[in-house]
Amino acid sequence: MSNEISEVTRRAIVDLFSVSGIRWSSRLDDHEFLARLYDLTTLPSTDYRYRNAAQDIYQHRIRNADWDDDWIFYDPRFNLLHASDDHFLRFLCETVHPVVRTSSDDARNLARAYNKELAADGWQLVEIKQISGKPVFGAQKTGSRVEVFEEPTGWQKVDRQLQEVRLRLDTADSEEQYQAVGLLCREVLISAAQEVYKPDRHRATDGVSPSDTDAKRMLDAIFEIELKGSSNEEARAHGKAAVRLALALQHKRTADFRTAALCTEGTLSVVNMLAVLAGRRGRSFE
């Protein structure tokens, strides 16, 4: 699928940083910022002395400071000038996230500057919610409803896998590729369950201890314990139903966009519920 946001627009946005001197990673170091979007430990190093991107970014941006401030836009590992629109927009949204850019005025001003360039290609950043009174931005097609790009959960593997799910769904055009989306959704559920499940707290309802890859038993146990009681009946039922939906659609032999998209929605719903319960969205149950 071809990109709608042109290289011309992307380079104009890159120039915003070069001309203004604004740091794209703001209050965070470059490797801290990028770790919110990527698992840097799985990306290769460009320096033979180091094993992965996390190490060489730290070396060249913190220790030596011998990379230009706009290095990220020309690094082929991230490919921001040519990556999918989704990938590029997520990066922009992250630069104005309140964890990254603490001044709401600065975030809004930068988003407005982005929008002047994005308008030519039919996109804009809009405020979709607030955290502690500070704006969180999402990307929206001009003249359409908001497409929410959720803030990262902070679980690096889960966030990385969700990003891959969205990318696969956006680019899939064959039955096999739609099936691959379902299989990746299964991996997301396993990873998310592993982050939250605690054997001593979340006893399986059928008395069988789940294996490390038994997402359904782990998730059912989590929802039973954390959403127990009649007052949580609807939320508990929704969580379990979302798990069943995602797992059932993964195994469909005849996969298409509708199947893959519904599987993705079910998976996202489960992940966001777990993030709420684990304190990644508000208070923790701990």
Protein Blocks (a to p, Z undefined) as FASTA:
>chain_A
ZZfbdfklmmmmmmmmmmnopafklmacfklmmmmmpcfklpccfbfkbmbfklmmmmmm
mmnopacfklmmmgmklommmmcfklmmmmmmmmmgfklmmclklmmmmmmmmmmmmmmn
opacddfbdeehiacdddddehiacddddddehiaklmmmmmmmmmmmmmgcbfklmmmm
mmmmmmmmmmmmmmmmcfklmccfklpacdfklmmlmmmmmmmmmmgcjklmmmmmmmmm
mmmmmmmmmmpmbdcfklmmmmmmmmmmmmmmmmmmnopnocafZZ
